[in-house]
């Protein structure tokens, strides 16, 4: 479910919306993991990808690596 729940619902990927992906659409996705305050490892992690839907699949427009090793800042 999108964190902007209720805004432009017809354009979101949700269980109650029948979104059809078609070639030349651009899609932004932000998968996210959050661990509540007070629990071990508390905090959040979000990746952001932008893809172009093509006739045969998709093209990654973001160009970043995948996984925390590419985005977590370590001291």
CHARMM internal coordinates of N, CA and C (Angstrom, degrees):
IC EDIT
DIST 1 N 1 CA 1.4521
DIST 1 CA 1 C 1.5270
ANGL 1 N 1 CA 1 C 109.23
DIST 1 C 2 N 1.2729
ANGL 1 CA 1 C 2 N 115.55
DIHE 1 N 1 CA 1 C 2 N 138.56
DIST 2 N 2 CA 1.4620
ANGL 1 C 2 N 2 CA 122.19
DIHE 1 CA 1 C 2 N 2 CA -178.53
DIST 2 CA 2 C 1.5294
ANGL 2 N 2 CA 2 C 111.09
DIHE 1 C 2 N 2 CA 2 C -71.71
DIST 2 C 3 N 1.3471
ANGL 2 CA 2 C 3 N 116.64
DIHE 2 N 2 CA 2 C 3 N 144.17
DIST 3 N 3 CA 1.4652
ANGL 2 C 3 N 3 CA 119.44
DIHE 2 CA 2 C 3 N 3 CA 177.26
DIST 3 CA 3 C 1.5240
ANGL 3 N 3 CA 3 C 111.25
DIHE 2 C 3 N 3 CA 3 C -73.74
DIST 3 C 4 N 1.3300
ANGL 3 CA 3 C 4 N 117.64
DIHE 3 N 3 CA 3 C 4 N -6.71
DIST 4 N 4 CA 1.4661
ANGL 3 C 4 N 4 CA 121.91
DIHE 3 CA 3 C 4 N 4 CA 174.04
DIST 4 CA 4 C 1.5263
ANGL 4 N 4 CA 4 C 109.28
DIHE 3 C 4 N 4 CA 4 C -102.56
DIST 4 C 5 N 1.3202
ANGL 4 CA 4 C 5 N 117.23
DIHE 4 N 4 CA 4 C 5 N 34.44
DIST 5 N 5 CA 1.4587
ANGL 4 C 5 N 5 CA 122.68
DIHE 4 CA 4 C 5 N 5 CA -175.60
DIST 5 CA 5 C 1.5310
ANGL 5 N 5 CA 5 C 111.16
DIHE 4 C 5 N 5 CA 5 C -46.78
DIST 5 C 6 N 1.3149
ANGL 5 CA 5 C 6 N 115.55
DIHE 5 N 5 CA 5 C 6 N 126.70
DIST 6 N 6 CA 1.4597
ANGL 5 C 6 N 6 CA 121.02
DIHE 5 CA 5 C 6 N 6 CA 177.88
DIST 6 CA 6 C 1.5130
ANGL 6 N 6 CA 6 C 113.48
DIHE 5 C 6 N 6 CA 6 C 99.60
DIST 6 C 7 N 1.3361
ANGL 6 CA 6 C 7 N 118.41
DIHE 6 N 6 CA 6 C 7 N -11.65
DIST 7 N 7 CA 1.4538
ANGL 6 C 7 N 7 CA 121.11
DIHE 6 CA 6 C 7 N 7 CA 179.93
DIST 7 CA 7 C 1.5262
ANGL 7 N 7 CA 7 C 108.88
DIHE 6 C 7 N 7 CA 7 C -99.14
DIST 7 C 8 N 1.3204
ANGL 7 CA 7 C 8 N 117.11
DIHE 7 N 7 CA 7 C 8 N 120.65
DIST 8 N 8 CA 1.4600
ANGL 7 C 8 N 8 CA 122.75
DIHE 7 CA 7 C 8 N 8 CA -179.49
DIST 8 CA 8 C 1.5216
ANGL 8 N 8 CA 8 C 110.54
DIHE 7 C 8 N 8 CA 8 C 50.14
DIST 8 C 9 N 1.2979
ANGL 8 CA 8 C 9 N 116.67
DIHE 8 N 8 CA 8 C 9 N 52.40
DIST 9 N 9 CA 1.4605
ANGL 8 C 9 N 9 CA 122.34
DIHE 8 CA 8 C 9 N 9 CA -173.67
DIST 9 CA 9 C 1.5211
ANGL 9 N 9 CA 9 C 113.31
DIHE 8 C 9 N 9 CA 9 C -54.60
DIST 9 C 10 N 1.3171
ANGL 9 CA 9 C 10 N 118.51
DIHE 9 N 9 CA 9 C 10 N -36.96
DIST 10 N 10 CA 1.4654
ANGL 9 C 10 N 10 CA 120.87
DIHE 9 CA 9 C 10 N 10 CA -177.02
DIST 10 CA 10 C 1.5249
ANGL 10 N 10 CA 10 C 112.38
DIHE 9 C 10 N 10 CA 10 C -64.00
DIST 10 C 11 N 1.3265
ANGL 10 CA 10 C 11 N 117.34
DIHE 10 N 10 CA 10 C 11 N -17.27
DIST 11 N 11 CA 1.4589
ANGL 10 C 11 N 11 CA 120.52
DIHE 10 CA 10 C 11 N 11 CA -178.90
DIST 11 CA 11 C 1.5106
ANGL 11 N 11 CA 11 C 113.00
DIHE 10 C 11 N 11 CA 11 C -99.46
DIST 11 C 12 N 1.3225
ANGL 11 CA 11 C 12 N 118.26
DIHE 11 N 11 CA 11 C 12 N 0.76
DIST 12 N 12 CA 1.4569
ANGL 11 C 12 N 12 CA 121.75
DIHE 11 CA 11 C 12 N 12 CA -177.69
DIST 12 CA 12 C 1.5184
ANGL 12 N 12 CA 12 C 111.19
DIHE 11 C 12 N 12 CA 12 C -96.46
DIST 12 C 13 N 1.3360
ANGL 12 CA 12 C 13 N 115.85
DIHE 12 N 12 CA 12 C 13 N 155.72
DIST 13 N 13 CA 1.4578
ANGL 12 C 13 N 13 CA 121.24
DIHE 12 CA 12 C 13 N 13 CA 171.63
DIST 13 CA 13 C 1.5136
ANGL 13 N 13 CA 13 C 107.16
DIHE 12 C 13 N 13 CA 13 C -91.15
DIST 13 C 14 N 1.3185
ANGL 13 CA 13 C 14 N 115.49
DIHE 13 N 13 CA 13 C 14 N 104.50
DIST 14 N 14 CA 1.4666
ANGL 13 C 14 N 14 CA 121.24
DIHE 13 CA 13 C 14 N 14 CA -179.24
DIST 14 CA 14 C 1.5181
ANGL 14 N 14 CA 14 C 108.74
DIHE 13 C 14 N 14 CA 14 C -141.58
DIST 14 C 15 N 1.3158
ANGL 14 CA 14 C 15 N 114.80
DIHE 14 N 14 CA 14 C 15 N 162.36
DIST 15 N 15 CA 1.4610
ANGL 14 C 15 N 15 CA 119.82
DIHE 14 CA 14 C 15 N 15 CA -178.27
DIST 15 CA 15 C 1.5264
ANGL 15 N 15 CA 15 C 113.44
DIHE 14 C 15 N 15 CA 15 C -66.17
DIST 15 C 16 N 1.3198
ANGL 15 CA 15 C 16 N 117.21
DIHE 15 N 15 CA 15 C 16 N -20.27
DIST 16 N 16 CA 1.4657
ANGL 15 C 16 N 16 CA 120.22
DIHE 15 CA 15 C 16 N 16 CA -177.63
DIST 16 CA 16 C 1.5288
ANGL 16 N 16 CA 16 C 113.11
DIHE 15 C 16 N 16 CA 16 C -104.67
DIST 16 C 17 N 1.3276
ANGL 16 CA 16 C 17 N 118.32
DIHE 16 N 16 CA 16 C 17 N 8.63
DIST 17 N 17 CA 1.4604
ANGL 16 C 17 N 17 CA 122.86
DIHE 16 CA 16 C 17 N 17 CA -179.03
DIST 17 CA 17 C 1.5291
ANGL 17 N 17 CA 17 C 108.41
DIHE 16 C 17 N 17 CA 17 C -124.31
DIST 17 C 18 N 1.3142
ANGL 17 CA 17 C 18 N 116.98
DIHE 17 N 17 CA 17 C 18 N 131.06
DIST 18 N 18 CA 1.4672
ANGL 17 C 18 N 18 CA 120.70
DIHE 17 CA 17 C 18 N 18 CA 179.49
DIST 18 CA 18 C 1.5240
ANGL 18 N 18 CA 18 C 109.62
DIHE 17 C 18 N 18 CA 18 C -96.12
DIST 18 C 19 N 1.3168
ANGL 18 CA 18 C 19 N 116.22
DIHE 18 N 18 CA 18 C 19 N 79.58
DIST 19 N 19 CA 1.4558
ANGL 18 C 19 N 19 CA 122.39
DIHE 18 CA 18 C 19 N 19 CA 179.75
DIST 19 CA 19 C 1.5281
ANGL 19 N 19 CA 19 C 109.10
DIHE 18 C 19 N 19 CA 19 C -81.85
DIST 19 C 20 N 1.3094
ANGL 19 CA 19 C 20 N 117.09
DIHE 19 N 19 CA 19 C 20 N 130.56
DIST 20 N 20 CA 1.4615
ANGL 19 C 20 N 20 CA 122.06
DIHE 19 CA 19 C 20 N 20 CA 177.69
DIST 20 CA 20 C 1.5232
ANGL 20 N 20 CA 20 C 107.89
DIHE 19 C 20 N 20 CA 20 C -108.71
DIST 20 C 21 N 1.3288
ANGL 20 CA 20 C 21 N 115.74
DIHE 20 N 20 CA 20 C 21 N 120.97
DIST 21 N 21 CA 1.4595
ANGL 20 C 21 N 21 CA 120.09
DIHE 20 CA 20 C 21 N 21 CA 177.44
DIST 21 CA 21 C 1.5218
ANGL 21 N 21 CA 21 C 109.35
DIHE 20 C 21 N 21 CA 21 C -83.22
DIST 21 C 22 N 1.3288
ANGL 21 CA 21 C 22 N 115.46
DIHE 21 N 21 CA 21 C 22 N 132.43
DIST 22 N 22 CA 1.4552
ANGL 21 C 22 N 22 CA 120.78
DIHE 21 CA 21 C 22 N 22 CA -179.19
DIST 22 CA 22 C 1.5257
ANGL 22 N 22 CA 22 C 109.38
DIHE 21 C 22 N 22 CA 22 C -131.15
DIST 22 C 23 N 1.3409
ANGL 22 CA 22 C 23 N 117.45
DIHE 22 N 22 CA 22 C 23 N 154.08
DIST 23 N 23 CA 1.4618
ANGL 22 C 23 N 23 CA 120.61
DIHE 22 CA 22 C 23 N 23 CA 178.39
DIST 23 CA 23 C 1.5271
ANGL 23 N 23 CA 23 C 111.51
DIHE 22 C 23 N 23 CA 23 C -52.94
DIST 23 C 24 N 1.3363
ANGL 23 CA 23 C 24 N 115.16
DIHE 23 N 23 CA 23 C 24 N 143.14
DIST 24 N 24 CA 1.4652
ANGL 23 C 24 N 24 CA 126.13
DIHE 23 CA 23 C 24 N 24 CA 179.88
DIST 24 CA 24 C 1.5249
ANGL 24 N 24 CA 24 C 114.31
DIHE 23 C 24 N 24 CA 24 C 80.24
DIST 24 C 25 N 1.3304
ANGL 24 CA 24 C 25 N 118.34
DIHE 24 N 24 CA 24 C 25 N 1.51
DIST 25 N 25 CA 1.4634
ANGL 24 C 25 N 25 CA 120.39
DIHE 24 CA 24 C 25 N 25 CA 172.03
DIST 25 CA 25 C 1.5229
ANGL 25 N 25 CA 25 C 108.45
DIHE 24 C 25 N 25 CA 25 C -78.06
DIST 25 C 26 N 1.3298
ANGL 25 CA 25 C 26 N 116.78
DIHE 25 N 25 CA 25 C 26 N 145.21
DIST 26 N 26 CA 1.4524
ANGL 25 C 26 N 26 CA 122.24
DIHE 25 CA 25 C 26 N 26 CA 173.31
DIST 26 CA 26 C 1.5227
ANGL 26 N 26 CA 26 C 107.07
DIHE 25 C 26 N 26 CA 26 C -109.30
DIST 26 C 27 N 1.3312
ANGL 26 CA 26 C 27 N 115.56
DIHE 26 N 26 CA 26 C 27 N 129.84
DIST 27 N 27 CA 1.4596
ANGL 26 C 27 N 27 CA 121.44
DIHE 26 CA 26 C 27 N 27 CA -175.14
DIST 27 CA 27 C 1.5227
ANGL 27 N 27 CA 27 C 109.60
DIHE 26 C 27 N 27 CA 27 C -121.92
DIST 27 C 28 N 1.3267
ANGL 27 CA 27 C 28 N 116.47
DIHE 27 N 27 CA 27 C 28 N 133.94
DIST 28 N 28 CA 1.4532
ANGL 27 C 28 N 28 CA 122.92
DIHE 27 CA 27 C 28 N 28 CA 175.63
DIST 28 CA 28 C 1.5245
ANGL 28 N 28 CA 28 C 107.94
DIHE 27 C 28 N 28 CA 28 C -110.20
DIST 28 C 29 N 1.3391
ANGL 28 CA 28 C 29 N 116.40
DIHE 28 N 28 CA 28 C 29 N 128.75
DIST 29 N 29 CA 1.4633
ANGL 28 C 29 N 29 CA 121.06
DIHE 28 CA 28 C 29 N 29 CA -179.33
DIST 29 CA 29 C 1.5098
ANGL 29 N 29 CA 29 C 109.06
DIHE 28 C 29 N 29 CA 29 C -127.74
DIST 29 C 30 N 1.3247
ANGL 29 CA 29 C 30 N 116.38
DIHE 29 N 29 CA 29 C 30 N 142.02
DIST 30 N 30 CA 1.4572
ANGL 29 C 30 N 30 CA 121.59
DIHE 29 CA 29 C 30 N 30 CA 179.12
DIST 30 CA 30 C 1.5202
ANGL 30 N 30 CA 30 C 110.56
DIHE 29 C 30 N 30 CA 30 C -134.33
DIST 30 C 31 N 1.3415
ANGL 30 CA 30 C 31 N 117.99
DIHE 30 N 30 CA 30 C 31 N 74.82
DIST 31 N 31 CA 1.4620
ANGL 30 C 31 N 31 CA 117.44
DIHE 30 CA 30 C 31 N 31 CA 175.37
DIST 31 CA 31 C 1.5220
ANGL 31 N 31 CA 31 C 109.81
DIHE 30 C 31 N 31 CA 31 C -63.69
DIST 31 C 32 N 1.3301
ANGL 31 CA 31 C 32 N 116.77
DIHE 31 N 31 CA 31 C 32 N 141.24
DIST 32 N 32 CA 1.4574
ANGL 31 C 32 N 32 CA 120.20
DIHE 31 CA 31 C 32 N 32 CA -172.93
DIST 32 CA 32 C 1.5233
ANGL 32 N 32 CA 32 C 110.71
DIHE 31 C 32 N 32 CA 32 C -142.89
DIST 32 C 33 N 1.3214
ANGL 32 CA 32 C 33 N 115.31
DIHE 32 N 32 CA 32 C 33 N 143.71
DIST 33 N 33 CA 1.4636
ANGL 32 C 33 N 33 CA 122.85
DIHE 32 CA 32 C 33 N 33 CA 173.74
DIST 33 CA 33 C 1.5195
ANGL 33 N 33 CA 33 C 107.07
DIHE 32 C 33 N 33 CA 33 C -121.78
DIST 33 C 34 N 1.3392
ANGL 33 CA 33 C 34 N 116.98
DIHE 33 N 33 CA 33 C 34 N 131.56
DIST 34 N 34 CA 1.4590
ANGL 33 C 34 N 34 CA 121.21
DIHE 33 CA 33 C 34 N 34 CA 178.19
DIST 34 CA 34 C 1.5256
ANGL 34 N 34 CA 34 C 108.61
DIHE 33 C 34 N 34 CA 34 C -131.73
DIST 34 C 35 N 1.3287
ANGL 34 CA 34 C 35 N 115.23
DIHE 34 N 34 CA 34 C 35 N 132.53
DIST 35 N 35 CA 1.4671
ANGL 34 C 35 N 35 CA 121.12
DIHE 34 CA 34 C 35 N 35 CA 174.32
DIST 35 CA 35 C 1.5186
ANGL 35 N 35 CA 35 C 106.41
DIHE 34 C 35 N 35 CA 35 C -113.21
DIST 35 C 36 N 1.3285
ANGL 35 CA 35 C 36 N 116.51
DIHE 35 N 35 CA 35 C 36 N 127.31
DIST 36 N 36 CA 1.4609
ANGL 35 C 36 N 36 CA 122.75
DIHE 35 CA 35 C 36 N 36 CA -173.54
DIST 36 CA 36 C 1.5208
ANGL 36 N 36 CA 36 C 112.79
DIHE 35 C 36 N 36 CA 36 C -61.68
DIST 36 C 37 N 1.3403
ANGL 36 CA 36 C 37 N 114.43
DIHE 36 N 36 CA 36 C 37 N 150.13
DIST 37 N 37 CA 1.4640
ANGL 36 C 37 N 37 CA 120.81
DIHE 36 CA 36 C 37 N 37 CA 173.47
DIST 37 CA 37 C 1.5167
ANGL 37 N 37 CA 37 C 109.58
DIHE 36 C 37 N 37 CA 37 C -53.80
DIST 37 C 38 N 1.3122
ANGL 37 CA 37 C 38 N 115.49
DIHE 37 N 37 CA 37 C 38 N 144.16
DIST 38 N 38 CA 1.4553
ANGL 37 C 38 N 38 CA 120.53
DIHE 37 CA 37 C 38 N 38 CA 178.05
DIST 38 CA 38 C 1.5170
ANGL 38 N 38 CA 38 C 113.73
DIHE 37 C 38 N 38 CA 38 C 90.23
DIST 38 C 39 N 1.3448
ANGL 38 CA 38 C 39 N 117.65
DIHE 38 N 38 CA 38 C 39 N -12.39
DIST 39 N 39 CA 1.4542
ANGL 38 C 39 N 39 CA 120.75
DIHE 38 CA 38 C 39 N 39 CA 177.60
DIST 39 CA 39 C 1.5273
ANGL 39 N 39 CA 39 C 109.70
DIHE 38 C 39 N 39 CA 39 C -100.73
DIST 39 C 40 N 1.3196
ANGL 39 CA 39 C 40 N 117.96
DIHE 39 N 39 CA 39 C 40 N 152.02
DIST 40 N 40 CA 1.4644
ANGL 39 C 40 N 40 CA 119.94
DIHE 39 CA 39 C 40 N 40 CA 178.10
DIST 40 CA 40 C 1.5315
ANGL 40 N 40 CA 40 C 110.88
DIHE 39 C 40 N 40 CA 40 C -55.67
DIST 40 C 41 N 1.3064
ANGL 40 CA 40 C 41 N 117.18
DIHE 40 N 40 CA 40 C 41 N 132.65
DIST 41 N 41 CA 1.4621
ANGL 40 C 41 N 41 CA 121.48
DIHE 40 CA 40 C 41 N 41 CA 179.98
DIST 41 CA 41 C 1.5120
ANGL 41 N 41 CA 41 C 114.38
DIHE 40 C 41 N 41 CA 41 C 78.88
DIST 41 C 42 N 1.3339
ANGL 41 CA 41 C 42 N 117.60
DIHE 41 N 41 CA 41 C 42 N 18.41
DIST 42 N 42 CA 1.4700
ANGL 41 C 42 N 42 CA 121.57
DIHE 41 CA 41 C 42 N 42 CA -176.04
DIST 42 CA 42 C 1.5314
ANGL 42 N 42 CA 42 C 111.11
DIHE 41 C 42 N 42 CA 42 C -52.08
DIST 42 C 43 N 1.3075
ANGL 42 CA 42 C 43 N 114.55
DIHE 42 N 42 CA 42 C 43 N 141.15
DIST 43 N 43 CA 1.4596
ANGL 42 C 43 N 43 CA 121.07
DIHE 42 CA 42 C 43 N 43 CA 179.18
DIST 43 CA 43 C 1.5093
ANGL 43 N 43 CA 43 C 110.05
DIHE 42 C 43 N 43 CA 43 C 141.92
DIST 43 C 44 N 1.3113
ANGL 43 CA 43 C 44 N 115.96
DIHE 43 N 43 CA 43 C 44 N -166.57
DIST 44 N 44 CA 1.4506
ANGL 43 C 44 N 44 CA 119.01
DIHE 43 CA 43 C 44 N 44 CA -177.52
DIST 44 CA 44 C 1.5155
ANGL 44 N 44 CA 44 C 112.09
DIHE 43 C 44 N 44 CA 44 C -143.27
DIST 44 C 45 N 1.2871
ANGL 44 CA 44 C 45 N 114.98
DIHE 44 N 44 CA 44 C 45 N 160.76
DIST 45 N 45 CA 1.4603
ANGL 44 C 45 N 45 CA 122.57
DIHE 44 CA 44 C 45 N 45 CA 177.98
DIST 45 CA 45 C 1.5292
ANGL 45 N 45 CA 45 C 107.77
DIHE 44 C 45 N 45 CA 45 C -144.00
DIST 45 C 46 N 1.3227
ANGL 45 CA 45 C 46 N 116.59
DIHE 45 N 45 CA 45 C 46 N 131.00
DIST 46 N 46 CA 1.4590
ANGL 45 C 46 N 46 CA 120.94
DIHE 45 CA 45 C 46 N 46 CA -179.57
DIST 46 CA 46 C 1.5248
ANGL 46 N 46 CA 46 C 109.14
DIHE 45 C 46 N 46 CA 46 C -137.31
DIST 46 C 47 N 1.3131
ANGL 46 CA 46 C 47 N 115.44
DIHE 46 N 46 CA 46 C 47 N 135.45
DIST 47 N 47 CA 1.4585
ANGL 46 C 47 N 47 CA 120.91
DIHE 46 CA 46 C 47 N 47 CA 171.83
DIST 47 CA 47 C 1.5143
ANGL 47 N 47 CA 47 C 107.56
DIHE 46 C 47 N 47 CA 47 C -108.06
DIST 47 C 48 N 1.2966
ANGL 47 CA 47 C 48 N 116.04
DIHE 47 N 47 CA 47 C 48 N 149.77
DIST 48 N 48 CA 1.4588
ANGL 47 C 48 N 48 CA 120.51
DIHE 47 CA 47 C 48 N 48 CA -179.57
DIST 48 CA 48 C 1.5206
ANGL 48 N 48 CA 48 C 107.78
DIHE 47 C 48 N 48 CA 48 C -127.54
DIST 48 C 49 N 1.3083
ANGL 48 CA 48 C 49 N 116.37
DIHE 48 N 48 CA 48 C 49 N 122.39
DIST 49 N 49 CA 1.4570
ANGL 48 C 49 N 49 CA 121.82
DIHE 48 CA 48 C 49 N 49 CA 178.37
DIST 49 CA 49 C 1.5127
ANGL 49 N 49 CA 49 C 109.75
DIHE 48 C 49 N 49 CA 49 C -125.14
DIST 49 C 50 N 1.3174
ANGL 49 CA 49 C 50 N 115.11
DIHE 49 N 49 CA 49 C 50 N 142.14
DIST 50 N 50 CA 1.4614
ANGL 49 C 50 N 50 CA 121.32
DIHE 49 CA 49 C 50 N 50 CA 173.56
DIST 50 CA 50 C 1.5166
ANGL 50 N 50 CA 50 C 106.39
DIHE 49 C 50 N 50 CA 50 C -123.08
DIST 50 C 51 N 1.3234
ANGL 50 CA 50 C 51 N 116.53
DIHE 50 N 50 CA 50 C 51 N 125.19
DIST 51 N 51 CA 1.4584
ANGL 50 C 51 N 51 CA 120.83
DIHE 50 CA 50 C 51 N 51 CA -178.44
DIST 51 CA 51 C 1.5257
ANGL 51 N 51 CA 51 C 110.71
DIHE 50 C 51 N 51 CA 51 C -127.98
DIST 51 C 52 N 1.3122
ANGL 51 CA 51 C 52 N 114.82
DIHE 51 N 51 CA 51 C 52 N 151.65
DIST 52 N 52 CA 1.4534
ANGL 51 C 52 N 52 CA 123.16
DIHE 51 CA 51 C 52 N 52 CA 173.61
DIST 52 CA 52 C 1.5125
ANGL 52 N 52 CA 52 C 106.92
DIHE 51 C 52 N 52 CA 52 C -102.88
DIST 52 C 53 N 1.3218
ANGL 52 CA 52 C 53 N 117.85
DIHE 52 N 52 CA 52 C 53 N 125.03
DIST 53 N 53 CA 1.4618
ANGL 52 C 53 N 53 CA 121.94
DIHE 52 CA 52 C 53 N 53 CA 177.03
DIST 53 CA 53 C 1.5241
ANGL 53 N 53 CA 53 C 107.53
DIHE 52 C 53 N 53 CA 53 C -77.30
DIST 53 C 54 N 1.3305
ANGL 53 CA 53 C 54 N 116.28
DIHE 53 N 53 CA 53 C 54 N 128.12
DIST 54 N 54 CA 1.4613
ANGL 53 C 54 N 54 CA 121.69
DIHE 53 CA 53 C 54 N 54 CA -179.39
DIST 54 CA 54 C 1.5283
ANGL 54 N 54 CA 54 C 110.37
DIHE 53 C 54 N 54 CA 54 C -113.92
DIST 54 C 55 N 1.3161
ANGL 54 CA 54 C 55 N 116.76
DIHE 54 N 54 CA 54 C 55 N 177.31
DIST 55 N 55 CA 1.4723
ANGL 54 C 55 N 55 CA 121.50
DIHE 54 CA 54 C 55 N 55 CA 177.96
DIST 55 CA 55 C 1.5268
ANGL 55 N 55 CA 55 C 111.34
DIHE 54 C 55 N 55 CA 55 C -62.57
DIST 55 C 56 N 1.3334
ANGL 55 CA 55 C 56 N 116.99
DIHE 55 N 55 CA 55 C 56 N -30.72
DIST 56 N 56 CA 1.4601
ANGL 55 C 56 N 56 CA 120.65
DIHE 55 CA 55 C 56 N 56 CA -174.30
DIST 56 CA 56 C 1.5316
ANGL 56 N 56 CA 56 C 114.45
DIHE 55 C 56 N 56 CA 56 C -112.27
DIST 56 C 57 N 1.3293
ANGL 56 CA 56 C 57 N 118.32
DIHE 56 N 56 CA 56 C 57 N 2.75
DIST 57 N 57 CA 1.4602
ANGL 56 C 57 N 57 CA 121.13
DIHE 56 CA 56 C 57 N 57 CA -179.14
DIST 57 CA 57 C 1.5124
ANGL 57 N 57 CA 57 C 111.19
DIHE 56 C 57 N 57 CA 57 C 158.81
DIST 57 C 58 N 1.3505
ANGL 57 CA 57 C 58 N 116.50
DIHE 57 N 57 CA 57 C 58 N -113.44
DIST 58 N 58 CA 1.4633
ANGL 57 C 58 N 58 CA 119.81
DIHE 57 CA 57 C 58 N 58 CA -179.55
DIST 58 CA 58 C 1.5244
ANGL 58 N 58 CA 58 C 110.28
DIHE 57 C 58 N 58 CA 58 C -153.37
DIST 58 C 59 N 1.3297
ANGL 58 CA 58 C 59 N 114.70
DIHE 58 N 58 CA 58 C 59 N 162.10
DIST 59 N 59 CA 1.4638
ANGL 58 C 59 N 59 CA 122.64
DIHE 58 CA 58 C 59 N 59 CA 173.97
DIST 59 CA 59 C 1.5209
ANGL 59 N 59 CA 59 C 107.71
DIHE 58 C 59 N 59 CA 59 C -123.06
DIST 59 C 60 N 1.3271
ANGL 59 CA 59 C 60 N 116.48
DIHE 59 N 59 CA 59 C 60 N 125.95
DIST 60 N 60 CA 1.4650
ANGL 59 C 60 N 60 CA 121.46
DIHE 59 CA 59 C 60 N 60 CA 179.96
DIST 60 CA 60 C 1.5265
ANGL 60 N 60 CA 60 C 109.16
DIHE 59 C 60 N 60 CA 60 C -76.12
DIST 60 C 61 N 1.3235
ANGL 60 CA 60 C 61 N 117.22
DIHE 60 N 60 CA 60 C 61 N 115.39
DIST 61 N 61 CA 1.4538
ANGL 60 C 61 N 61 CA 121.95
DIHE 60 CA 60 C 61 N 61 CA 179.72
DIST 61 CA 61 C 1.5291
ANGL 61 N 61 CA 61 C 112.23
DIHE 60 C 61 N 61 CA 61 C -91.94
DIST 61 C 62 N 1.3308
ANGL 61 CA 61 C 62 N 117.55
DIHE 61 N 61 CA 61 C 62 N -13.42
DIST 62 N 62 CA 1.4590
ANGL 61 C 62 N 62 CA 121.80
DIHE 61 CA 61 C 62 N 62 CA -176.98
DIST 62 CA 62 C 1.5197
ANGL 62 N 62 CA 62 C 111.36
DIHE 61 C 62 N 62 CA 62 C -75.88
DIST 62 C 63 N 1.3143
ANGL 62 CA 62 C 63 N 117.04
DIHE 62 N 62 CA 62 C 63 N -48.96
DIST 63 N 63 CA 1.4508
ANGL 62 C 63 N 63 CA 121.58
DIHE 62 CA 62 C 63 N 63 CA 176.61
DIST 63 CA 63 C 1.5178
ANGL 63 N 63 CA 63 C 116.17
DIHE 62 C 63 N 63 CA 63 C 78.68
DIST 63 C 64 N 1.3318
ANGL 63 CA 63 C 64 N 119.40
DIHE 63 N 63 CA 63 C 64 N 11.28
DIST 64 N 64 CA 1.4651
ANGL 63 C 64 N 64 CA 122.32
DIHE 63 CA 63 C 64 N 64 CA 177.64
DIST 64 CA 64 C 1.5168
ANGL 64 N 64 CA 64 C 109.64
DIHE 63 C 64 N 64 CA 64 C -92.81
DIST 64 C 65 N 1.3269
ANGL 64 CA 64 C 65 N 114.66
DIHE 64 N 64 CA 64 C 65 N 160.82
DIST 65 N 65 CA 1.4530
ANGL 64 C 65 N 65 CA 119.61
DIHE 64 CA 64 C 65 N 65 CA 173.18
DIST 65 CA 65 C 1.5244
ANGL 65 N 65 CA 65 C 109.82
DIHE 64 C 65 N 65 CA 65 C -70.65
DIST 65 C 66 N 1.3118
ANGL 65 CA 65 C 66 N 115.95
DIHE 65 N 65 CA 65 C 66 N 171.76
DIST 66 N 66 CA 1.4618
ANGL 65 C 66 N 66 CA 121.01
DIHE 65 CA 65 C 66 N 66 CA 179.64
DIST 66 CA 66 C 1.5148
ANGL 66 N 66 CA 66 C 110.06
DIHE 65 C 66 N 66 CA 66 C -111.21
DIST 66 C 67 N 1.3130
ANGL 66 CA 66 C 67 N 116.56
DIHE 66 N 66 CA 66 C 67 N 145.80
DIST 67 N 67 CA 1.4526
ANGL 66 C 67 N 67 CA 122.00
DIHE 66 CA 66 C 67 N 67 CA 175.28
DIST 67 CA 67 C 1.5095
ANGL 67 N 67 CA 67 C 113.34
DIHE 66 C 67 N 67 CA 67 C 98.95
DIST 67 C 68 N 1.3348
ANGL 67 CA 67 C 68 N 115.71
DIHE 67 N 67 CA 67 C 68 N 158.15
DIST 68 N 68 CA 1.4754
ANGL 67 C 68 N 68 CA 122.08
DIHE 67 CA 67 C 68 N 68 CA -175.87
DIST 68 CA 68 C 1.5216
ANGL 68 N 68 CA 68 C 113.63
DIHE 67 C 68 N 68 CA 68 C -57.74
DIST 68 C 69 N 1.3193
ANGL 68 CA 68 C 69 N 118.18
DIHE 68 N 68 CA 68 C 69 N -29.43
DIST 69 N 69 CA 1.4728
ANGL 68 C 69 N 69 CA 119.06
DIHE 68 CA 68 C 69 N 69 CA -177.88
DIST 69 CA 69 C 1.5317
ANGL 69 N 69 CA 69 C 112.47
DIHE 68 C 69 N 69 CA 69 C -61.55
DIST 69 C 70 N 1.3167
ANGL 69 CA 69 C 70 N 118.02
DIHE 69 N 69 CA 69 C 70 N -18.01
DIST 70 N 70 CA 1.4566
ANGL 69 C 70 N 70 CA 121.88
DIHE 69 CA 69 C 70 N 70 CA 178.87
DIST 70 CA 70 C 1.5265
ANGL 70 N 70 CA 70 C 113.27
DIHE 69 C 70 N 70 CA 70 C -92.96
DIST 70 C 71 N 1.3487
ANGL 70 CA 70 C 71 N 117.79
DIHE 70 N 70 CA 70 C 71 N -18.25
DIST 71 N 71 CA 1.4485
ANGL 70 C 71 N 71 CA 119.61
DIHE 70 CA 70 C 71 N 71 CA -170.76
DIST 71 CA 71 C 1.5248
ANGL 71 N 71 CA 71 C 115.96
DIHE 70 C 71 N 71 CA 71 C -127.50
DIST 71 C 72 N 1.3260
ANGL 71 CA 71 C 72 N 118.49
DIHE 71 N 71 CA 71 C 72 N -10.89
DIST 72 N 72 CA 1.4616
ANGL 71 C 72 N 72 CA 120.82
DIHE 71 CA 71 C 72 N 72 CA -178.70
DIST 72 CA 72 C 1.5232
ANGL 72 N 72 CA 72 C 108.91
DIHE 71 C 72 N 72 CA 72 C -86.07
DIST 72 C 73 N 1.3282
ANGL 72 CA 72 C 73 N 116.70
DIHE 72 N 72 CA 72 C 73 N 128.62
DIST 73 N 73 CA 1.4589
ANGL 72 C 73 N 73 CA 121.75
DIHE 72 CA 72 C 73 N 73 CA 177.90
DIST 73 CA 73 C 1.5130
ANGL 73 N 73 CA 73 C 108.39
DIHE 72 C 73 N 73 CA 73 C -89.16
DIST 73 C 74 N 1.3170
ANGL 73 CA 73 C 74 N 116.49
DIHE 73 N 73 CA 73 C 74 N 122.82
DIST 74 N 74 CA 1.4559
ANGL 73 C 74 N 74 CA 121.10
DIHE 73 CA 73 C 74 N 74 CA -178.96
DIST 74 CA 74 C 1.5175
ANGL 74 N 74 CA 74 C 109.32
DIHE 73 C 74 N 74 CA 74 C -109.72
DIST 74 C 75 N 1.3233
ANGL 74 CA 74 C 75 N 116.16
DIHE 74 N 74 CA 74 C 75 N 142.04
DIST 75 N 75 CA 1.4658
ANGL 74 C 75 N 75 CA 121.14
DIHE 74 CA 74 C 75 N 75 CA 179.09
DIST 75 CA 75 C 1.5044
ANGL 75 N 75 CA 75 C 111.09
DIHE 74 C 75 N 75 CA 75 C -83.99
END
COOR INIT
IC SEED 1 N 1 CA 1 C
IC BUILD
